[in-house]
Amino acid sequence: MKPSSFRKVALATAWFILFSAFTPGKKASPPTPASGSNTSYYYYLEPGDTYDSYNTVAGEISRLESITGLYVDTNPFGGTLVAKGYTNNIVPHTIWPSSYLYSHD
């Protein structure tokens, strides 16, 4: 075998080993929005910032609909803010709310 052939075989083998073992990982999917997750929040009623409950978004929507008799969701268009959900229960609030709930007539 010629020396140049040996170099070509060695280079091809090294290239094959290096790139066949490397498989790029799958990108992580972005986090789901608050309305679709099972995360619980500390809910404070508006106006007045009064503590209401520690609940999931769906649980709090169901609870507020049964109390007020109005349709409640996370869509701000044409709605009135009825509750804000925080990840901690520190008062005064040191963070922005993670969940906003609105009632619609």
Contacts in CASP RR format, 6 or more apart in sequence:
PFRMAT RR
TARGET T0000
AUTHOR 0000-0000-0000
METHOD contacts of the structure
MODEL  1
MKPSSFRKVALATAWFILFSAFTPGKKASPPTPASGSNTSYYYYLEPGDT
YDSYNTVAGEISRLESITGLYVDTNPFGGTLVAKGYTNNIVPHTIWPSSY
LYSHD
31 37 0 8 1.000
34 41 0 8 1.000
34 57 0 8 1.000
34 74 0 8 1.000
34 98 0 8 1.000
34 99 0 8 1.000
35 57 0 8 1.000
35 74 0 8 1.000
35 99 0 8 1.000
36 57 0 8 1.000
36 58 0 8 1.000
37 56 0 8 1.000
37 57 0 8 1.000
38 56 0 8 1.000
39 56 0 8 1.000
39 57 0 8 1.000
39 87 0 8 1.000
39 98 0 8 1.000
40 54 0 8 1.000
40 55 0 8 1.000
40 56 0 8 1.000
41 54 0 8 1.000
41 55 0 8 1.000
41 56 0 8 1.000
41 57 0 8 1.000
41 60 0 8 1.000
41 85 0 8 1.000
41 86 0 8 1.000
41 87 0 8 1.000
41 98 0 8 1.000
41 99 0 8 1.000
42 51 0 8 1.000
42 53 0 8 1.000
42 54 0 8 1.000
42 85 0 8 1.000
42 86 0 8 1.000
42 87 0 8 1.000
42 88 0 8 1.000
42 89 0 8 1.000
43 51 0 8 1.000
43 52 0 8 1.000
43 53 0 8 1.000
43 54 0 8 1.000
43 55 0 8 1.000
43 60 0 8 1.000
43 83 0 8 1.000
43 84 0 8 1.000
43 85 0 8 1.000
43 86 0 8 1.000
43 99 0 8 1.000
43 101 0 8 1.000
44 50 0 8 1.000
44 51 0 8 1.000
44 52 0 8 1.000
44 83 0 8 1.000
44 84 0 8 1.000
44 85 0 8 1.000
44 86 0 8 1.000
45 51 0 8 1.000
45 52 0 8 1.000
45 82 0 8 1.000
45 83 0 8 1.000
46 81 0 8 1.000
46 82 0 8 1.000
46 83 0 8 1.000
46 84 0 8 1.000
49 91 0 8 1.000
49 93 0 8 1.000
51 89 0 8 1.000
51 91 0 8 1.000
52 60 0 8 1.000
52 83 0 8 1.000
53 60 0 8 1.000
53 63 0 8 1.000
54 89 0 8 1.000
55 63 0 8 1.000
57 74 0 8 1.000
57 99 0 8 1.000
57 101 0 8 1.000
60 83 0 8 1.000
60 85 0 8 1.000
60 99 0 8 1.000
60 101 0 8 1.000
61 72 0 8 1.000
61 73 0 8 1.000
61 74 0 8 1.000
61 101 0 8 1.000
64 70 0 8 1.000
64 72 0 8 1.000
64 82 0 8 1.000
64 83 0 8 1.000
64 101 0 8 1.000
64 103 0 8 1.000
65 71 0 8 1.000
65 72 0 8 1.000
68 82 0 8 1.000
68 103 0 8 1.000
70 103 0 8 1.000
70 104 0 8 1.000
70 105 0 8 1.000
71 103 0 8 1.000
71 104 0 8 1.000
72 82 0 8 1.000
72 101 0 8 1.000
72 102 0 8 1.000
72 103 0 8 1.000
72 104 0 8 1.000
73 101 0 8 1.000
73 102 0 8 1.000
73 104 0 8 1.000
74 99 0 8 1.000
74 100 0 8 1.000
74 101 0 8 1.000
74 102 0 8 1.000
75 102 0 8 1.000
75 104 0 8 1.000
76 100 0 8 1.000
76 102 0 8 1.000
78 102 0 8 1.000
78 104 0 8 1.000
79 102 0 8 1.000
79 103 0 8 1.000
79 104 0 8 1.000
80 102 0 8 1.000
80 103 0 8 1.000
80 104 0 8 1.000
81 100 0 8 1.000
81 101 0 8 1.000
81 102 0 8 1.000
82 101 0 8 1.000
82 102 0 8 1.000
82 103 0 8 1.000
83 100 0 8 1.000
83 101 0 8 1.000
84 97 0 8 1.000
84 99 0 8 1.000
84 100 0 8 1.000
84 101 0 8 1.000
85 97 0 8 1.000
85 98 0 8 1.000
85 99 0 8 1.000
85 100 0 8 1.000
85 101 0 8 1.000
86 93 0 8 1.000
86 95 0 8 1.000
86 97 0 8 1.000
86 98 0 8 1.000
87 95 0 8 1.000
87 98 0 8 1.000
88 94 0 8 1.000
88 95 0 8 1.000
END
